[in-house]
Amino acid sequence: MTPKGQYALMVVTGPDQPHMFMLTQFPARIGRSENDQVRLSDPAVSPAHCEILSIDGVLWLTALNPDPPVRVDGTPVKQGTPARLTANRSKIMVGGTVLALRDISALLGKMETDLYEEGQQAAPADTVKASGPPAHDQSLSDLVPPTMMFKSETQALMMADVCDSTGQAYSVSKAQGSDQANKQMGKAFQAFYNLFDRHAQAHHVLHVLKPGDAVFATFKSPEDCLAVCCKILSDLEQLRPKLQEKGLMPLNVRVAAHYAPVLHSSDQSQFFGLPIHLTNRLQSLASEQVVGTLTGDFPKINRIFLTAEIYKTLPAAWVPLTWRVGSFTVAGFAEEVFPVYGLKWQELIQRKLVG
């Protein structure tokens, strides 16, 4: 039988809060149409405004109303004309809101199986069509695979990315060709990932994402998070001469840390929420501020930036080893001002204050 739960759809960007991640849970209208198509409509956007269909294993979106307009991967979708979707990659814009597909194909596939099993149990054996599941229209709600359940927990968030990797790769490509640039960039990223993995497992890492030249991770405690931040940059300083000896790209990494409620999936494969967007923006803004005030000192020296929330958790011995970078406003957060601090991690390592 169909398990209890909810379908989930990710709202990635909105007209008033760009690049903010939110989770919208809704009682979807789910069933089969007359021609045996599985249907998933989204009342969270607008009742009966658009629907996603699974037809022979292919996903299609149909706009049922012309207003607000619908775009799939930037292409306008006419009312009543199906647009093909690429699962987990297609972006659907409804008016000023962008919806990102997250395993919708897996949800629809499971839904087809559940509907078929329920039809088999409800109908006598001699009435079931030999050709497959019976065509029927059934309203279902609270359906989601266990691995897609989400919950919110306060965790320490680390965001680290390699600075100017694109610029360095371009320089190498001009001198040695694109293939050599890609090889060097790949080796540099792998070294970065390896350093992170070496320390993260020893410090109770909870969730990890590695998109391109960045690492996003959450930890049980601020102490664990900041220890990993410091140890990664310390290792990078020692690794830098070896990379240069082998003619590989130098690794300049900027790190930001935050402490706030994070929305994550129970299978630890995904995490979202306002703190991620905030940490990312503050990291960029703080880096720009440092460039403006410490000419020539960045990005040659790797830095760690702290939000006020994680700054407040610092041990007393760490507080004197911080500096105030500045205060910043972030789009989507009204007039709120966010202070950012820098952490003198080199001195923390020298004084053996990092556990």
N, C-alpha and C positions, 0 to 999 in steps of 0.2 A: 504494500500500500504506500501511498505518497507520504513521505516523512514531513513532520512539522518544521516550519522555518519561514524564511522570507526570501523573495528574490531581491537582489541588490543591484543598483545601477550607480556608476560613479559619475558625479557631476564634477568635471575637471576645471572648467572656467566659467565665470559668469560675468554679466555686464558691469556689476558694481564691485566685484572682488576677483580680479584677474588672477589666474594661476592658483586659485585656492582649491584644495581637495576637500570634497565633502562626500558623505555617504547618504544616499537617499534610499530609504526602504519603503516599499509600497506594496499593497495587495494587488498584484498584477491580474489582469483579465487573461486567463489562459484557457485554451481549449483547441478544438479542431474546426476548421471551416468545412463547407460541404464537399470540397474537392480534396479532403483529407490532409490539409495543411495545418501544422502546429502553429498556434498563434500566441504571441506575447505582446499585449498592449501596455502602454505606460501612462496610467492616470497621473503619475507624479509630475509629468510635463504639462499635459492638458488632457482631460478625459477624451478618449477616442481620437486623439490628434494624430498619432502615428502608431504603426505596429511593426514588429519584426517577425518575419515568417521564416520557417525552416522548410525548404522545398528540396527534397532529394539530397539532403546534406549541405545545401547551400543556403546562406542567410540573405534575406532580402528585406529592405525597409520600404514601406509604403506610407506616404503622407496622405492622411484622410481629409485634411483641411488645408486651405491655402495660407492661412494666417494663424500663427506666425510662420514665416517661410522656413523650409528645411533644406540643409545642405549636407551632403555626404562627401567627405574628403575635399571640401571646397567647391563641389559641383552642385548647383541648384537641383532640387528634386521636384518635378511637377506633381501636382495632386493626382493620385491614382496611378502613377507610373512607378513600378518597383525599381529600387536601386540596389545593386548587389553590394554586399558588405564583405570585408575581409576580417574575420574573427580576430579579436584582440588588437587590431591595428586601426580599423576604420574609426574616424571621428564624425559624429553626427551633431550638427549645429541646428538647434531649434530656436529661432529668434536670436537672442543674445546668449543662450546657454549651450555649452558644448557637452555632449555625452560621449564617454569613451567606453567601448565594448570591453568587458572583462569576463572572459570565459563564458560569454553568452551561448556559444555553440555547444559547450559542454552541458550547460543548463538545459538547453532545448533538447539535446540528445537524451538526457536523463528523463526529461519530461515525456518524451515519446514512449520510452520504456515503461514509465509509471502509468501512463494512460492506457497502454496496451494491457498491462497486467491487471489494472482495475476493470477493464472491459472484459477480460477473460474470466475474472471472478464473478462479475455481475451477470454475464450471459451464459445460458446453457451451452454445453459443448457442441451440440449439433447446429447451433445458430451462428457460430463463429465463422467468418469468412476464411476460406483456405488461403486466400491471397495475402493475408496479413491482418494488422490491427483493424478493428471496425471503425468506420468513420462516425464520429459523434462529437458533440459540442458540450463540454463540461467545464463548469467554472471551478477553478482551483485557486487556493491562496496558501500562504505560509509554506512555500516549497523552496528549499535550497539545499544543496549537498552540504554535509557537515564541514567539509574543508573550506567552505566559503562563509562560515559564520564569522562575525566581526565583534570585537569588544574594545572598549576604551580603557587604557591603563596609563598612569603617570610613569613615564620612563625617561631616562637620560638619552638624548639624541646626539649622535655625532655625524657631521657631514664633512667629508674631506674630498678635495679634488686636486688634480694636477694642474698647475698654472701654466698657461701659454703652451700647452702641448700642440695645439694646432699651428701656432707660429713657428715652433721648433721643427715640426714635421715639414712645414713648407720650406724652411731654409735647407733642410736635408734633401728634400725632393729636388730643389733647384740645382743642388751641387752633385747629388748622387742618384737621383731618380726616385720615382714614387715607390717602387718596390722596396728599395732600401729604407726609405722613410717609414713605410708601414712596418717593416721588420723591427726597426729601432723603437718605434712607438709601441709596438706590441710587447717587446721585451721590457720596456720601461713600465708599462701598465702591469705586467705580470709581476715584476719586482715589487711594485706598490701593493698589489693584492696579497702577495705572499707575506709582506711585512704586517699587513693588517691581520691576516688569518693567524699568524704566529702569536699575536698578543690577544686577539679578541676572544679566542676560546678559553684562555686562562682567566678572563675577566667577565665571565657570565654574559656573553653577548646573547641577545634574544632574537633579533631580526636583522637581516643583512640584505641589501640590494647593491648591485655593482653595475650601474648604468654608464658605460663608456669609461671615461677617465676619472670617475668619482666613486665614492663608497658612502652609502647611507647605512647607519646601524643604530640600534637601540640597545640599552643596557639596563640591568636591574637598578643600578645606583649611579649617582654622579661620580663617585670615587672611581668606579670601574671605567666609566666612560672617559674621564680625564686622564686616567693612567694609560689607557690605550692611545689617546691623542699624543701624550708626551713621549711614550716609548716609540711610536711610529716615527715621529720627527727626529728623535735622537738616533734611531737606526739609520734614517735617511742621511743624516749628516755624516755618519761613518761610511755609508755606502757611496756617497757622492764621488770621492776620488777613484774608487774602483770602476764606477760607471764611465768616468772620464778617460781612464786608462784604456778601456775597451772601446772607446769611441762611441758610447751610447749616450742617449739624451740624459741631461741632468734632471733630477726629479725635484721640482719645487712644488710644495704642497701647502695649501691653505686649509685650515680646519676651523670649524665652528661647532660649539656645543650648546645645548639647550636642555631644559628640564620642564616637561609639560605633559599633559594627557595626549597620548598617541592612539589613533585608531588602527588596529591591526587584525589580520585574519588569524584564525586559530591554528592554521597549518604553518604559520610563520613565513609565508611566501610573500605577503604584501603588507605594507603599512602606509597610512595616509594621515591627513589631518592638517589643520591650520599651522601647528608648530613646524612642520616640514617647510612649508612655503615661507614662514617667517624666518626660520634659521637660514634658509638659502639666500633670501634677500638681504638680511643683516650681514651675512658673510661677504656678499658682494659690495655692499655699501661701505662696510668697515675697511675692506681691502682698498677701495678707491680713496678713502680718507687717509689711509696709511701712505699710499703712493704720493698723495699731495703734501704730506707733512714730513715724510722721511725720504727725501729724494735719493734714489740709488740704493736704498736699504731693502727694497721689496721688488721682485719676489726672491732675491738671492737668499734671504733669511726666511725660513719657514715660520709661520705664525699660527697661534691659536687664539680664536676670538670667542668670548663668552657672552651669553645673554645675561640679563639681570637675574633671571630665575635660577640659573645654575651658579652664578656668582654668589648668590646668597647661601648656597650649600657648601662653600669652600671651607676647609679646616682653617682655624685661626692662623696657623703657620703659613698658609698659602696666600692670605690676603695681601700682605706687604709685597708679594711678588706678582702683583697685577698692575695694570695701568689703564686709565680711562681713555678709550679711543675717541668716543664722542656719542652723541645722541642722534637718532635717525627716525624719520617717518617712513612708513611703508604703504604703498598703494593698497587700498582695500581695507585699511585699518583706521579709517576716519582721520581724526587729528591726533591719535595717540603717538607718543614719542617713546622710543625704545633706546635705553642706554646700552652700550656695548663696551666690554672690557677686553684687554689683551692679557695673556698669561705668559709670564717669563719662564717658560718651561725649561730652558737651559739651566737656570739656577736651581729649579726644583730637582732636576736630575743630579746636578753637582752636589747638592746638599742631601741627596738620598731621601727626599721627602715623598717620592713616588713609590707606591707599593707594588 
